[in-house]
């Protein structure tokens, strides 16, 4: 077991923590410098950073990204490993084995298909995939933390009972942490927490609908922000670029953080390229 994996498991044992989502090594380093105890990759944030839409990045590109993020910080890194880049359980196991070799402390596996007609994998197959991911991690000896994601609320099937049934089944299959992105109701979040207790629950906050303190009071252990930090960065970039393109003015640039201040932030991280 790695030091980072051990620390990551400890974070999930009590309390509530925010695991923000960087989109490259620089943003990961600044988040660590701000005092966050762990970070998580974002499939969308990474895809946009290399000029792709979400879910259009190859396994090899993702593995390279995981290596880069894990090497850039000393805190635990959780991987948004999408659907495991395979449908069958054996393929998921093979790819999870490759992922945990990159230095990450944990990863998540989804149950969505990308097919609007059948947005979620058959539950039996989804459970087999989660068990295969668990077995692959156990065989690796890394003790990477396994998060199971049930995607109904963001894939067109916002059925709380089905979501809970799937999360319970994934917990039974060996998932360490449970996650249903798209939950917004406090009642729904509390119901998920109760259903999978004592295992920890991650909640995605991608807009301003709740606070850390409120989520902690509901028993939530981990809070992620998905692609929201990346979207925030792109919002500023696009606003400044559009001002130049459409108006020929540079007001947004005058409001940006200065180059010396950016350099000071990276000096504070203590990391330098040779």
NORBELCOR-V323257 format. One record per helix or strand of 3 or more residues. SS is the DSSP state (~ for helix, > for strand). FROM is the first residue (numbers start at 1). LEN is the number of residues. If there is no record, write none. Layout:
SS;FROM;LEN  SS;FROM;LEN
//
This chain:
~;3;9  >;17;4  ~;25;9  >;38;3  ~;43;7  ~;59;14  >;76;5  ~;89;12  >;106;5  ~;123;18  >;145;5  ~;152;3  ~;160;13  >;177;3  ~;186;11  >;200;5  ~;212;6  >;222;3  ~;228;20  ~;251;4  ~;259;10
//
